[in-house]
Amino acid sequence: MAKIKKGDLVVVIAGRDKGQQGRVLEVREDNRLVVEGVQRVKRHTKVAQSQRGTRTGGIETVEAPIHVSNVMLVDAETKRGTRVGYRSEQVERDGRTKTQRVRVARRSGKDI
């Protein structure tokens, strides 16, 4: 189970964007995240024409991936960075009891 998932609010704790907050747009396999408004870089794309005749290309500003170790989940209660822990709880579904892991904010102890 990943500690940070798509849609989570995170704060950058290292790098040139330290202190900025944003939502996770994408989680990649190589332990990297794309965070909204963080790690923005310029991409130079070749000018081309689409089928409709519109021109595409030029200089675009896009979010680059950032390593998961450089971000921290934001606690909903305190609005500050928190570590992520897990708690196991028993859930009954269709007459069966299953053990489910729930993410918990270490700072406040609340469920995420």
N, CA, C and O atoms as CSV, one atom per row, in Angstrom:
chain,resi,resn,atom,element,x,y,z
A,1,MET,N,N,0.850,-1.181,0.000
A,1,MET,CA,C,0.000,0.000,0.000
A,1,MET,C,C,0.893,1.240,0.000
A,1,MET,O,O,1.789,1.367,0.834
A,2,ALA,N,N,0.646,2.136,-0.923
A,2,ALA,CA,C,1.459,3.343,-1.045
A,2,ALA,C,C,1.091,4.345,0.041
A,2,ALA,O,O,-0.073,4.474,0.421
A,3,LYS,N,N,2.104,5.049,0.531
A,3,LYS,CA,C,1.837,6.047,1.553
A,3,LYS,C,C,1.195,7.296,0.969
A,3,LYS,O,O,0.386,7.945,1.631
A,4,ILE,N,N,1.548,7.638,-0.266
A,4,ILE,CA,C,0.962,8.801,-0.930
A,4,ILE,C,C,0.268,8.326,-2.193
A,4,ILE,O,O,0.836,7.570,-2.981
A,5,LYS,N,N,-0.965,8.778,-2.377
A,5,LYS,CA,C,-1.775,8.340,-3.509
A,5,LYS,C,C,-2.213,9.538,-4.345
A,5,LYS,O,O,-2.064,10.690,-3.938
A,6,LYS,N,N,-2.751,9.238,-5.513
A,6,LYS,CA,C,-3.267,10.269,-6.405
A,6,LYS,C,C,-4.408,11.016,-5.704
A,6,LYS,O,O,-5.298,10.401,-5.117
A,7,GLY,N,N,-4.367,12.345,-5.776
A,7,GLY,CA,C,-5.406,13.164,-5.155
A,7,GLY,C,C,-5.060,13.666,-3.766
A,7,GLY,O,O,-5.757,14.533,-3.239
A,8,ASP,N,N,-3.996,13.140,-3.155
A,8,ASP,CA,C,-3.582,13.593,-1.824
A,8,ASP,C,C,-2.998,14.998,-1.898
A,8,ASP,O,O,-2.412,15.383,-2.911
A,9,LEU,N,N,-3.160,15.761,-0.822
A,9,LEU,CA,C,-2.545,17.070,-0.697
A,9,LEU,C,C,-1.197,16.880,-0.019
A,9,LEU,O,O,-1.121,16.318,1.074
A,10,VAL,N,N,-0.115,17.354,-0.674
A,10,VAL,CA,C,1.227,17.174,-0.141
A,10,VAL,C,C,1.936,18.519,-0.067
A,10,VAL,O,O,1.549,19.478,-0.733
A,11,VAL,N,N,2.988,18.574,0.761
A,11,VAL,CA,C,3.838,19.750,0.872
A,11,VAL,C,C,5.258,19.309,0.524
A,11,VAL,O,O,5.696,18.228,0.917
A,12,VAL,N,N,5.974,20.162,-0.219
A,12,VAL,CA,C,7.350,19.858,-0.608
A,12,VAL,C,C,8.262,20.199,0.565
A,12,VAL,O,O,8.192,21.299,1.113
A,13,ILE,N,N,9.123,19.248,0.952
A,13,ILE,CA,C,9.997,19.457,2.111
A,13,ILE,C,C,11.457,19.634,1.723
A,13,ILE,O,O,12.292,19.904,2.587
A,14,ALA,N,N,11.785,19.489,0.438
A,14,ALA,CA,C,13.163,19.666,-0.015
A,14,ALA,C,C,13.156,20.112,-1.467
A,14,ALA,O,O,12.256,19.766,-2.233
A,15,GLY,N,N,14.173,20.887,-1.836
A,15,GLY,CA,C,14.307,21.329,-3.217
A,15,GLY,C,C,13.951,22.790,-3.391
A,15,GLY,O,O,13.692,23.505,-2.422
A,16,ARG,N,N,13.941,23.224,-4.651
A,16,ARG,CA,C,13.716,24.646,-4.919
A,16,ARG,C,C,12.285,25.092,-4.644
A,16,ARG,O,O,12.039,26.288,-4.490
A,17,ASP,N,N,11.333,24.158,-4.579
A,17,ASP,CA,C,9.932,24.488,-4.309
A,17,ASP,C,C,9.537,24.184,-2.867
A,17,ASP,O,O,8.360,23.969,-2.580
A,18,LYS,N,N,10.503,24.164,-1.968
A,18,LYS,CA,C,10.246,23.834,-0.565
A,18,LYS,C,C,9.173,24.737,0.032
A,18,LYS,O,O,9.227,25.960,-0.095
A,19,GLY,N,N,8.186,24.101,0.693
A,19,GLY,CA,C,7.110,24.843,1.337
A,19,GLY,C,C,5.840,24.930,0.510
A,19,GLY,O,O,4.785,25.267,1.047
A,20,GLN,N,N,5.911,24.637,-0.776
A,20,GLN,CA,C,4.716,24.715,-1.613
A,20,GLN,C,C,3.838,23.494,-1.419
A,20,GLN,O,O,4.329,22.391,-1.177
A,21,GLN,N,N,2.526,23.704,-1.529
A,21,GLN,CA,C,1.569,22.617,-1.419
A,21,GLN,C,C,0.874,22.403,-2.753
A,21,GLN,O,O,0.734,23.327,-3.554
A,22,GLY,N,N,0.441,21.172,-2.977
A,22,GLY,CA,C,-0.279,20.871,-4.204
A,22,GLY,C,C,-0.872,19.478,-4.158
A,22,GLY,O,O,-0.502,18.664,-3.312
A,23,ARG,N,N,-1.798,19.205,-5.073
A,23,ARG,CA,C,-2.434,17.891,-5.179
A,23,ARG,C,C,-1.600,16.983,-6.062
A,23,ARG,O,O,-1.000,17.437,-7.036
A,24,VAL,N,N,-1.561,15.701,-5.725
A,24,VAL,CA,C,-0.835,14.716,-6.518
A,24,VAL,C,C,-1.676,14.396,-7.752
A,24,VAL,O,O,-2.822,13.962,-7.638
A,25,LEU,N,N,-1.095,14.616,-8.934
A,25,LEU,CA,C,-1.784,14.352,-10.190
A,25,LEU,C,C,-1.508,12.941,-10.701
A,25,LEU,O,O,-2.358,12.330,-11.348
A,26,GLU,N,N,-0.305,12.426,-10.402
A,26,GLU,CA,C,0.101,11.129,-10.944
A,26,GLU,C,C,1.145,10.514,-10.028
A,26,GLU,O,O,2.020,11.211,-9.514
A,27,VAL,N,N,1.050,9.204,-9.827
A,27,VAL,CA,C,2.056,8.451,-9.079
A,27,VAL,C,C,2.686,7.474,-10.060
A,27,VAL,O,O,1.990,6.663,-10.670
A,28,ARG,N,N,4.006,7.551,-10.211
A,28,ARG,CA,C,4.697,6.691,-11.159
A,28,ARG,C,C,5.362,5.524,-10.457
A,28,ARG,O,O,5.501,5.514,-9.234
A,29,GLU,N,N,5.771,4.543,-11.242
A,29,GLU,CA,C,6.371,3.313,-10.705
A,29,GLU,C,C,7.739,3.540,-10.081
A,29,GLU,O,O,8.133,2.801,-9.179
A,30,ASP,N,N,8.467,4.545,-10.541
A,30,ASP,CA,C,9.838,4.762,-10.069
A,30,ASP,C,C,9.903,5.698,-8.855
A,30,ASP,O,O,10.848,6.474,-8.715
A,31,ASN,N,N,8.899,5.620,-7.984
A,31,ASN,CA,C,8.837,6.417,-6.746
A,31,ASN,C,C,8.850,7.918,-7.009
A,31,ASN,O,O,9.431,8.683,-6.239
A,32,ARG,N,N,8.219,8.330,-8.082
A,32,ARG,CA,C,8.132,9.746,-8.393
A,32,ARG,C,C,6.670,10.154,-8.527
A,32,ARG,O,O,5.815,9.354,-8.906
A,33,LEU,N,N,6.403,11.423,-8.205
A,33,LEU,CA,C,5.052,11.969,-8.244
A,33,LEU,C,C,5.027,13.196,-9.139
A,33,LEU,O,O,6.028,13.901,-9.265
A,34,VAL,N,N,3.900,13.444,-9.751
A,34,VAL,CA,C,3.672,14.709,-10.440
A,34,VAL,C,C,2.687,15.474,-9.568
A,34,VAL,O,O,1.557,15.038,-9.349
A,35,VAL,N,N,3.141,16.634,-9.070
A,35,VAL,CA,C,2.341,17.431,-8.138
A,35,VAL,C,C,1.939,18.725,-8.831
A,35,VAL,O,O,2.753,19.369,-9.492
A,36,GLU,N,N,0.676,19.095,-8.673
A,36,GLU,CA,C,0.123,20.277,-9.323
A,36,GLU,C,C,0.819,21.546,-8.830
A,36,GLU,O,O,0.838,21.825,-7.631
A,37,GLY,N,N,1.395,22.316,-9.767
A,37,GLY,CA,C,2.015,23.597,-9.445
A,37,GLY,C,C,3.401,23.509,-8.848
A,37,GLY,O,O,3.947,24.530,-8.428
A,38,VAL,N,N,3.995,22.322,-8.793
A,38,VAL,CA,C,5.311,22.131,-8.183
A,38,VAL,C,C,6.266,21.572,-9.225
A,38,VAL,O,O,5.868,20.777,-10.077
A,39,GLN,N,N,7.538,21.991,-9.158
A,39,GLN,CA,C,8.586,21.481,-10.049
A,39,GLN,C,C,8.235,21.799,-11.509
A,39,GLN,O,O,8.297,20.929,-12.377
A,40,ARG,N,N,7.869,23.050,-11.761
A,40,ARG,CA,C,7.483,23.439,-13.121
A,40,ARG,C,C,8.729,23.707,-13.951
A,40,ARG,O,O,9.651,24.400,-13.519
A,41,VAL,N,N,8.734,23.136,-15.161
A,41,VAL,CA,C,9.858,23.291,-16.078
A,41,VAL,C,C,9.324,23.709,-17.443
A,41,VAL,O,O,8.148,23.513,-17.752
A,42,LYS,N,N,10.210,24.290,-18.255
A,42,LYS,CA,C,9.843,24.697,-19.616
A,42,LYS,C,C,10.166,23.559,-20.565
A,42,LYS,O,O,11.248,22.974,-20.506
A,43,ARG,N,N,9.217,23.248,-21.443
A,43,ARG,CA,C,9.408,22.228,-22.470
A,43,ARG,C,C,9.297,22.896,-23.830
A,43,ARG,O,O,8.319,23.588,-24.115
A,44,HIS,N,N,10.296,22.688,-24.660
A,44,HIS,CA,C,10.287,23.241,-26.012
A,44,HIS,C,C,9.779,22.160,-26.959
A,44,HIS,O,O,10.423,21.126,-27.139
A,45,THR,N,N,8.615,22.408,-27.563
A,45,THR,CA,C,8.037,21.429,-28.476
A,45,THR,C,C,8.106,21.963,-29.902
A,45,THR,O,O,7.978,23.162,-30.151
A,46,LYS,N,N,8.309,21.044,-30.811
A,46,LYS,CA,C,8.451,21.402,-32.218
A,46,LYS,C,C,7.115,21.902,-32.770
A,46,LYS,O,O,6.061,21.349,-32.455
A,47,VAL,N,N,7.167,22.929,-33.578
A,47,VAL,CA,C,5.960,23.474,-34.176
A,47,VAL,C,C,5.490,22.534,-35.280
A,47,VAL,O,O,6.262,22.151,-36.159
A,48,ALA,N,N,4.217,22.173,-35.220
A,48,ALA,CA,C,3.635,21.279,-36.215
A,48,ALA,C,C,2.191,21.699,-36.452
A,48,ALA,O,O,1.639,22.516,-35.716
A,49,GLN,N,N,1.594,21.130,-37.483
A,49,GLN,CA,C,0.200,21.414,-37.762
A,49,GLN,C,C,-0.624,20.154,-37.543
A,49,GLN,O,O,-0.229,19.057,-37.939
A,50,SER,N,N,-1.786,20.334,-36.900
A,50,SER,CA,C,-2.670,19.200,-36.698
A,50,SER,C,C,-3.530,19.008,-37.940
A,50,SER,O,O,-3.410,19.765,-38.903
A,51,GLN,N,N,-4.382,18.015,-37.923
A,51,GLN,CA,C,-5.233,17.715,-39.077
A,51,GLN,C,C,-6.192,18.867,-39.383
A,51,GLN,O,O,-6.553,19.084,-40.540
A,52,ARG,N,N,-6.596,19.588,-38.372
A,52,ARG,CA,C,-7.533,20.702,-38.572
A,52,ARG,C,C,-6.826,21.968,-39.043
A,52,ARG,O,O,-7.476,22.953,-39.392
A,53,GLY,N,N,-5.511,21.943,-39.053
A,53,GLY,CA,C,-4.767,23.104,-39.525
A,53,GLY,C,C,-4.292,24.030,-38.431
A,53,GLY,O,O,-3.683,25.060,-38.723
A,54,THR,N,N,-4.556,23.689,-37.154
A,54,THR,CA,C,-4.090,24.539,-36.059
A,54,THR,C,C,-2.618,24.252,-35.795
A,54,THR,O,O,-2.150,23.122,-35.940
A,55,ARG,N,N,-1.912,25.284,-35.411
A,55,ARG,CA,C,-0.481,25.126,-35.140
A,55,ARG,C,C,-0.271,24.822,-33.665
A,55,ARG,O,O,-0.850,25.471,-32.793
A,56,THR,N,N,0.554,23.841,-33.403
A,56,THR,CA,C,0.902,23.487,-32.031
A,56,THR,C,C,2.403,23.617,-31.872
A,56,THR,O,O,3.145,23.599,-32.854
A,57,GLY,N,N,2.842,23.747,-30.652
A,57,GLY,CA,C,4.271,23.828,-30.394
A,57,GLY,C,C,4.633,25.114,-29.694
A,57,GLY,O,O,3.768,25.922,-29.356
A,58,GLY,N,N,5.925,25.297,-29.478
A,58,GLY,CA,C,6.418,26.463,-28.774
A,58,GLY,C,C,6.940,26.072,-27.401
A,58,GLY,O,O,7.321,24.924,-27.171
A,59,ILE,N,N,6.951,27.029,-26.501
A,59,ILE,CA,C,7.462,26.783,-25.153
A,59,ILE,C,C,6.272,26.597,-24.217
A,59,ILE,O,O,5.420,27.477,-24.101
A,60,GLU,N,N,6.223,25.444,-23.551
A,60,GLU,CA,C,5.159,25.138,-22.597
A,60,GLU,C,C,5.765,24.985,-21.204
A,60,GLU,O,O,6.904,24.541,-21.065
A,61,THR,N,N,5.008,25.350,-20.185
A,61,THR,CA,C,5.421,25.138,-18.803
A,61,THR,C,C,4.609,23.974,-18.248
A,61,THR,O,O,3.381,24.037,-18.185
A,62,VAL,N,N,5.306,22.908,-17.846
A,62,VAL,CA,C,4.644,21.700,-17.347
A,62,VAL,C,C,5.276,21.282,-16.018
A,62,VAL,O,O,6.372,21.719,-15.666
A,63,GLU,N,N,4.553,20.424,-15.291
A,63,GLU,CA,C,5.075,19.912,-14.033
A,63,GLU,C,C,5.963,18.701,-14.312
A,63,GLU,O,O,5.576,17.793,-15.048
A,64,ALA,N,N,7.135,18.699,-13.729
A,64,ALA,CA,C,8.049,17.565,-13.845
A,64,ALA,C,C,7.878,16.676,-12.619
A,64,ALA,O,O,7.423,17.152,-11.580
A,65,PRO,N,N,8.234,15.391,-12.717
A,65,PRO,CA,C,8.113,14.496,-11.563
A,65,PRO,C,C,9.077,14.887,-10.442
A,65,PRO,O,O,10.175,15.384,-10.692
A,66,ILE,N,N,8.646,14.651,-9.212
A,66,ILE,CA,C,9.470,14.903,-8.031
A,66,ILE,C,C,9.512,13.613,-7.218
A,66,ILE,O,O,8.532,12.868,-7.182
A,67,HIS,N,N,10.630,13.349,-6.573
A,67,HIS,CA,C,10.769,12.093,-5.831
A,67,HIS,C,C,9.882,12.103,-4.591
A,67,HIS,O,O,9.693,13.140,-3.955
A,68,VAL,N,N,9.343,10.939,-4.259
A,68,VAL,CA,C,8.385,10.811,-3.162
A,68,VAL,C,C,9.016,11.182,-1.810
A,68,VAL,O,O,8.306,11.586,-0.889
A,69,SER,N,N,10.349,11.047,-1.688
A,69,SER,CA,C,11.013,11.379,-0.427
A,69,SER,C,C,11.078,12.880,-0.191
A,69,SER,O,O,11.369,13.311,0.925
A,70,ASN,N,N,10.814,13.686,-1.218
A,70,ASN,CA,C,10.873,15.134,-1.079
A,70,ASN,C,C,9.522,15.775,-0.791
A,70,ASN,O,O,9.413,17.000,-0.753
A,71,VAL,N,N,8.497,14.961,-0.591
A,71,VAL,CA,C,7.179,15.490,-0.246
A,71,VAL,C,C,6.662,14.809,1.010
A,71,VAL,O,O,7.109,13.723,1.381
A,72,MET,N,N,5.712,15.470,1.654
A,72,MET,CA,C,5.113,14.952,2.879
A,72,MET,C,C,3.618,15.214,2.821
A,72,MET,O,O,3.190,16.283,2.384
A,73,LEU,N,N,2.834,14.264,3.251
A,73,LEU,CA,C,1.383,14.397,3.245
A,73,LEU,C,C,0.952,15.506,4.201
A,73,LEU,O,O,1.531,15.659,5.277
A,74,VAL,N,N,-0.063,16.282,3.812
A,74,VAL,CA,C,-0.576,17.364,4.654
A,74,VAL,C,C,-1.720,16.821,5.495
A,74,VAL,O,O,-2.664,16.229,4.973
A,75,ASP,N,N,-1.622,17.032,6.807
A,75,ASP,CA,C,-2.678,16.616,7.729
A,75,ASP,C,C,-3.862,17.560,7.578
A,75,ASP,O,O,-3.695,18.779,7.601
A,76,ALA,N,N,-5.058,16.997,7.423
A,76,ALA,CA,C,-6.259,17.798,7.193
A,76,ALA,C,C,-6.603,18.664,8.403
A,76,ALA,O,O,-7.178,19.742,8.255
A,77,GLU,N,N,-6.252,18.193,9.591
A,77,GLU,CA,C,-6.611,18.919,10.800
A,77,GLU,C,C,-5.662,20.074,11.105
A,77,GLU,O,O,-6.110,21.189,11.374
A,78,THR,N,N,-4.358,19.817,11.064
A,78,THR,CA,C,-3.375,20.828,11.446
A,78,THR,C,C,-2.845,21.632,10.269
A,78,THR,O,O,-2.186,22.651,10.474
A,79,LYS,N,N,-3.122,21.191,9.015
A,79,LYS,CA,C,-2.645,21.852,7.797
A,79,LYS,C,C,-1.122,21.899,7.721
A,79,LYS,O,O,-0.552,22.787,7.088
A,80,ARG,N,N,-0.465,20.932,8.372
A,80,ARG,CA,C,0.992,20.822,8.334
A,80,ARG,C,C,1.366,19.428,7.855
A,80,ARG,O,O,0.524,18.531,7.817
A,81,GLY,N,N,2.632,19.248,7.488
A,81,GLY,CA,C,3.099,17.950,7.017
A,81,GLY,C,C,3.040,16.905,8.113
A,81,GLY,O,O,3.250,17.210,9.287
A,82,THR,N,N,2.753,15.667,7.723
A,82,THR,CA,C,2.680,14.572,8.686
A,82,THR,C,C,3.203,13.301,8.057
A,82,THR,O,O,3.161,13.131,6.839
A,83,ARG,N,N,3.693,12.416,8.894
A,83,ARG,CA,C,4.076,11.092,8.418
A,83,ARG,C,C,2.821,10.234,8.342
A,83,ARG,O,O,1.791,10.560,8.932
A,84,VAL,N,N,2.925,9.133,7.607
A,84,VAL,CA,C,1.781,8.253,7.402
A,84,VAL,C,C,2.017,6.939,8.124
A,84,VAL,O,O,3.079,6.331,7.992
A,85,GLY,N,N,1.027,6.506,8.885
A,85,GLY,CA,C,1.066,5.208,9.545
A,85,GLY,C,C,-0.128,4.385,9.100
A,85,GLY,O,O,-0.966,4.848,8.327
A,86,TYR,N,N,-0.193,3.167,9.594
A,86,TYR,CA,C,-1.289,2.278,9.226
A,86,TYR,C,C,-1.920,1.683,10.473
A,86,TYR,O,O,-1.257,1.464,11.486
A,87,ARG,N,N,-3.217,1.428,10.373
A,87,ARG,CA,C,-3.962,0.777,11.441
A,87,ARG,C,C,-4.788,-0.313,10.786
A,87,ARG,O,O,-5.401,-0.089,9.742
A,88,SER,N,N,-4.807,-1.488,11.390
A,88,SER,CA,C,-5.616,-2.585,10.872
A,88,SER,C,C,-6.954,-2.600,11.583
A,88,SER,O,O,-7.025,-2.440,12.802
A,89,GLU,N,N,-8.019,-2.794,10.812
A,89,GLU,CA,C,-9.338,-2.891,11.423
A,89,GLU,C,C,-10.120,-4.001,10.727
A,89,GLU,O,O,-9.907,-4.302,9.552
A,90,GLN,N,N,-11.019,-4.588,11.482
A,90,GLN,CA,C,-11.839,-5.678,10.968
A,90,GLN,C,C,-13.081,-5.097,10.293
A,90,GLN,O,O,-13.800,-4.288,10.878
A,91,VAL,N,N,-13.319,-5.527,9.045
A,91,VAL,CA,C,-14.465,-5.064,8.276
A,91,VAL,C,C,-15.280,-6.281,7.878
A,91,VAL,O,O,-14.734,-7.276,7.401
A,92,GLU,N,N,-16.603,-6.196,8.079
A,92,GLU,CA,C,-17.469,-7.311,7.720
A,92,GLU,C,C,-18.158,-7.002,6.408
A,92,GLU,O,O,-18.860,-6.000,6.279
A,93,ARG,N,N,-17.943,-7.896,5.415
A,93,ARG,CA,C,-18.550,-7.750,4.099
A,93,ARG,C,C,-19.127,-9.081,3.664
A,93,ARG,O,O,-18.437,-10.100,3.699
A,94,ASP,N,N,-20.373,-9.080,3.260
A,94,ASP,CA,C,-21.025,-10.289,2.757
A,94,ASP,C,C,-20.914,-11.449,3.739
A,94,ASP,O,O,-20.768,-12.602,3.334
A,95,GLY,N,N,-20.982,-11.144,5.010
A,95,GLY,CA,C,-20.918,-12.186,6.026
A,95,GLY,C,C,-19.515,-12.647,6.348
A,95,GLY,O,O,-19.347,-13.535,7.185
A,96,ARG,N,N,-18.500,-12.081,5.718
A,96,ARG,CA,C,-17.106,-12.443,5.979
A,96,ARG,C,C,-16.397,-11.311,6.693
A,96,ARG,O,O,-16.683,-10.138,6.452
A,97,THR,N,N,-15.480,-11.661,7.563
A,97,THR,CA,C,-14.688,-10.663,8.267
A,97,THR,C,C,-13.331,-10.558,7.584
A,97,THR,O,O,-12.629,-11.556,7.421
A,98,LYS,N,N,-12.969,-9.347,7.189
A,98,LYS,CA,C,-11.696,-9.102,6.530
A,98,LYS,C,C,-10.906,-8.085,7.328
A,98,LYS,O,O,-11.474,-7.232,8.011
A,99,THR,N,N,-9.587,-8.185,7.235
A,99,THR,CA,C,-8.713,-7.203,7.851
A,99,THR,C,C,-8.347,-6.167,6.788
A,99,THR,O,O,-7.874,-6.512,5.705
A,100,GLN,N,N,-8.572,-4.898,7.112
A,100,GLN,CA,C,-8.302,-3.822,6.165
A,100,GLN,C,C,-7.323,-2.849,6.796
A,100,GLN,O,O,-7.450,-2.498,7.969
A,101,ARG,N,N,-6.327,-2.406,5.995
A,101,ARG,CA,C,-5.363,-1.418,6.471
A,101,ARG,C,C,-5.865,-0.026,6.148
A,101,ARG,O,O,-6.305,0.240,5.030
A,102,VAL,N,N,-5.799,0.866,7.133
A,102,VAL,CA,C,-6.275,2.236,6.979
A,102,VAL,C,C,-5.092,3.167,7.205
A,102,VAL,O,O,-4.329,2.994,8.156
A,103,ARG,N,N,-4.941,4.166,6.315
A,103,ARG,CA,C,-3.871,5.148,6.498
A,103,ARG,C,C,-4.243,6.116,7.615
A,103,ARG,O,O,-5.382,6.573,7.707
A,104,VAL,N,N,-3.253,6.424,8.470
A,104,VAL,CA,C,-3.481,7.275,9.628
A,104,VAL,C,C,-2.402,8.370,9.651
A,104,VAL,O,O,-1.228,8.088,9.415
A,105,ALA,N,N,-2.800,9.613,9.936
A,105,ALA,CA,C,-1.844,10.715,10.082
A,105,ALA,C,C,-1.174,10.608,11.444
A,105,ALA,O,O,-1.858,10.581,12.468
A,106,ARG,N,N,0.142,10.548,11.471
A,106,ARG,CA,C,0.879,10.394,12.733
A,106,ARG,C,C,0.761,11.638,13.616
A,106,ARG,O,O,0.765,11.528,14.842
A,107,ARG,N,N,0.656,12.807,13.006
A,107,ARG,CA,C,0.622,14.050,13.801
A,107,ARG,C,C,-0.654,14.147,14.619
A,107,ARG,O,O,-0.604,14.493,15.799
A,108,SER,N,N,-1.802,13.845,14.010
A,108,SER,CA,C,-3.069,14.019,14.717
A,108,SER,C,C,-3.724,12.690,15.117
A,108,SER,O,O,-4.585,12.665,15.996
A,109,GLY,N,N,-3.325,11.605,14.485
A,109,GLY,CA,C,-3.927,10.300,14.777
A,109,GLY,C,C,-5.226,10.057,14.042
A,109,GLY,O,O,-5.863,9.028,14.270
A,110,LYS,N,N,-5.648,10.960,13.168
A,110,LYS,CA,C,-6.901,10.826,12.430
A,110,LYS,C,C,-6.694,10.018,11.155
A,110,LYS,O,O,-5.583,9.929,10.631
A,111,ASP,N,N,-7.791,9.427,10.665
A,111,ASP,CA,C,-7.748,8.692,9.396
A,111,ASP,C,C,-7.554,9.665,8.236
A,111,ASP,O,O,-7.975,10.821,8.284
A,112,ILE,N,N,-6.909,9.159,7.207
A,112,ILE,CA,C,-6.674,9.978,6.007
A,112,ILE,C,C,-7.712,9.587,4.975
A,112,ILE,O,O,-7.724,10.137,3.874
